[in-house]
């Protein structure tokens, strides 16, 4: 009888211990373990990160880190960290969380436009993916890459077509650059290449002219007319005399750093630069800014007309008045100059 009691006691104790272990395992594995109020939280795991770095991000999102640590060790997550952007949904248990951050790297949409240089673009991209701006600049300006793909540092900006794209957050600088090259080649299909050929322009020259058109007019409905003026000038061998190229040339000089040129003066027309289209015939060596796709399409599909000149329209700011003769253009230009003076814009 006594032995039976002992056996019953041991059995009951075993059941209690088993129950406690089962409950602990259930809590560690299946009990919801999030403490944030939003529907979804994200963690960003850098390339080469260790478990401590992941844990620091999770610490603000989970209720019981001790239980999570135990399961992470058991599932060997602590020694097999995956880089990327991962989602944790409200109410997830530890098992679901580990499965998510181990294998469900989520892509994100990145976007860029109106960047004036590769440096600006690198800064914009580095704020959206893991790669930093220095590594992006190094990849973008790599001479071997540029040579192999027919670019120079002056034309390289034209490879990056402004739009939104899907990338993984942990994409490398080279990975970003290479995907953008793929997008560039996809854009320059046979139809667009044939249009450029009919204009006697290469893709690089189309992008360069589009950058000037875009800096002249942000109005998509006017850009084909502006493009038509410049193409007329190129066909006739006239200098482009594009004011935005003078601004670009000026901003390369120390005396114009940290300044904003709001009015083109004769002194700007004397700047010694290959980007001075008052002094140099034809297109400049490369882009002066990143053009919108509307400007690229405007160059490829220009309005056919006989205009050779245009000046900003003082009565319709953002648009221009177009002229076929220099005499009419001078009238339009003087009208706009008077407007600038009336606004106190002298430089």
N, C-alpha and C positions, 0 to 999 in steps of 0.2 A: 504493500500500500504506500509506504513511504517513498519507495523508488518511483512508483507511478506519479506521485505528486511532483517529485523532482523533474521527471520527464515532461509532465504537463507544464511545469513552470519554465523549463528550458524551451519548450515548444512555443509557449506564449511569448517569451522574451525574444525568441527568434523571429516570430511573426511581427513583433513590434519593431525590431531592428530592420527586418526586411521591408516593413511598411515605411519606416523612416527613410531607408535608402531609396525605395521606390518613389516616395514623395519628393525626395531631393532630386532624383534623376528627372522626374516629371517636371519639377519646377525649373531645373536647369535647362531642360530641352524644350518643353512644350508650353511653359507659362509665358504669357505676354510680358515683354521686358522693355518696353519703350516708355519714355516719359515726356516726349515732346507733344505739343498740341496740334501741330499741323498734320495734314494727311501724309506728307512725305518729307523726309529729311535726306540730305545727300552728304556723303563723305568723299573726299578727294585724296586718293592714296598715291603719293609720288612714286616715281620709278626708283627702285632700290630701297623703299621704305622698310622698316622693321616693325615688329608687332607693337612695340611701345608707341610708335608714331600713330599707328591705327587706333590704339587704345585711347590715346589722348583725345582724339576726335569723338570716339564713342562715349567717353566718360560723361559728356554733357547730354547725351541722347538716351542712355540706358539707365534703368533703375538699379539693377544688381550686376555690377561689374565682376564680382567674385564668381558668380554662377556662370557668367559669360566666359571668363578666363578658363574655368574648368573645362567647359565644353570645347572651347577653342583649342586647348591643349590635346584633348581626347581626339578631336577631328584633325589634328596636326595642322591647323590653320596658322598657328603661331610661327611655324617654320616654312610656310608656303604662302607668302603675301603676294597678292596680285595688284599691280598698279592700275589705276583708272578712276572713273567716277561711278559711284554706286548709290543705289537708292535703298532706304530703309522705310518701310511703311508703318504707319501707326498701328500698334497692336501685334507686331511681329514677335515671335518667340526667338530664342537664341539660335535654334537650329535653322530657322528661316533666314535670320540675319547673316549667319555665317555662310550659308549657301549663296545668298545674294552678293555679299562682298567678296566672295571667292571667285565667282564665275559669271557675274552679270554686269560686265562693264558696259555702261550706257553711253551711247553717242550723244552729242549735243550740237545744236545749230550755232555756228559762228557767222558773223556778218561783218563786212567792212565796205566802205566807200569813201570817196573824196579824200584819200590820203595823198599828201603832197610829195612824199618821198618814201623810199624803202625803209628809212628809219622810222617814219611815222607809222607805216604799215606794221613793222615789227612790234612797235609799242602797242598798237591796237590788238594784234593777234596774241601777244604775250599776256594780255589781260583776260584772254578767253580760254587758252590751253596751257598745258604745263610748261612748254618750251619758253625760255626767257628771251628777251629782245636781243641780247648779244649773240646767242646761238642762232637765232633766226636771221639776223643780219649776216652772220658768217655763212650760213647756208645759202642765202639769197644772192650773195656776191661772190660765191665760190667760182674762181676763174675757170676751173675745169668744167664745171656744170654749165656756165655761161657759154663757153666756147663750143661745147658739144651740142648745145641746143640753139646756137645762132644768135645769142644775145650779147649785149655789152652792158656795162653798169648803167649807161645812159638809157638803154631801152628795156632793161630788166623789169621795171615797174609795170610795163605793159603786159607782162605775163599774168598779172594778178587781176582778174576780171572781177569788178565789184558785184557782190551778190551775197546770198546766204548759202552756207555749205554745211554738210554734216561731217563732223570729225569726232574721234575719241579724244577725251580731255588729255590723255597721256601721249598724244601724238608728238613725235619728235620734230625738231626744226626741219630736218631733211624730209621727214614724212609729209609735213605740211607743204613744203616747196614742191615735192614731187607730185603730190596730188593736184596742186594748182597747175602744174605743167600739163597734166592729163586733161584738166578742165579747159585749159587754153587750147590744146590741140583739138578737143571736141568742139569748141566754139568755132575754130577755123576749119569748117567743113568745106567741101568742094564748092558749094554755092557762094560762100563768102570769099573764098580764095579767088574765084572767077570774077566776082564783083571788084575786088581789089585790083586784079590784073587789068580789067577794063579801064580802071582809073589810072593805070600805070603806077600803082603803088604797091609796096610790099606790106605784109601784115604789120611790121614794125612802123612803117610810115603811116599807115592808117591809124595806129594807136597814137602816134605822135601828133598827127593832125587833129585827131579826136580830142586830145588833151587841150589843144589850143581852142578848139570849138567850145569845149565845155567851160573853159575859163572865160571865154567871151560871153557865153549865154547859158544860163541854167534852165532856160525855157525849152522843153523838149519839142514844142511845136515850132520853134524858131530855128533850132539847131540845123535842120536840113538846108535852110536858106543861107545861114552863116557858112556852113560847109561848102555850099555852092559858090560863094564869093571866093573863098580861098582856093578852091579847085580851078576856078576861072583864072585866077592870078597865076597859079602854077603853070597852067597851060600856055599862058601868054608870056611867061618868063618874068612877070612882075614880082617885086619883093612882097612878101606877105604883109609886112608892116603890122604885125600883130602886137598890140600893147601888152597882153599877158606875158609874152616872151621877154619884154623889157623888164617887167617886174621880176620874173624868174632870174634874169641875168643880174639885176640889181641886188637881189637877196643873197646872191653868192658872195657879195663884197662885204668886207668888214664894216664899212660905214653905214650899211643898210640893215645890219643885224638888229633884231628887236624893234623894227620900225614897220609901219604900214603905209604903203604907197597908195594914196587914194586918187592921185591925179598924175598922169604922165606929162612930164616936162621935157623940154628940148635936151636938157642935160642927160636924161635917161637914154635918149636916142644916140648919144655919143659913147655909151658904154662899150668897151672892147670885149666882145664875147661872141662865141659861135651861136649863142641863143638870141643875139640881137638881129631880129628879122627886118630891121630897117637898114642895117648895114650889109647883111648877108642874104644872098638869094636862096630860094628853096626852103626846105624844111630844116629846122634845127637838128642837132645830133640825136635828140631823144625827147622823151616826154617831159613836160613841165609840171604835170600833176597827174593823178589818176582820173581818167575820164569815166563818167557814167556810161552804162551800156547804151543809153539813148544817144549819146554823142558819137559812139562808135558806129551805131546803126545809121546815124545821120550822114556820116562820111561815106558809108557804103551805099547809101540811098539818098544822095544829095538832091536838092531841088534844082531843076534845070532852069536857068534864067540868065540874064545878061548883066546882072549887078556886079560891080567891081569894088564897091565901097560900102561901108556902113559906119554909123556913128550912134552912140547911145541916145535914146529918145528921152528927152527931159520931161515930156508929158506922159510917158508910159514907162516908168522906171522898170528895168529888167529886160526891156525890149530895145530894139534898134530901128533906126531909119536907114533904108537902103537906097543907094544911088547908082546910076549907070555912068554919070559923068563926074569929073572932079569938081566942076563948078557947083553942082548940086550938093555934092558931099561937103564942100567947104561951108556951104550955108547951114547944113545940118550940124556939122562939127562946131561951128561958132555958136549955134543955139545952145548946144550942150555945154560948151565952155562958159557961156554966160550963166547958165544954171549953176554950175559948180562954184563960180565966183560969188553968186548970190547966196550960196550956202556956206560961204567962208571956207571952202575947200581949195586950198592953194598949193597943196603938195601931197 
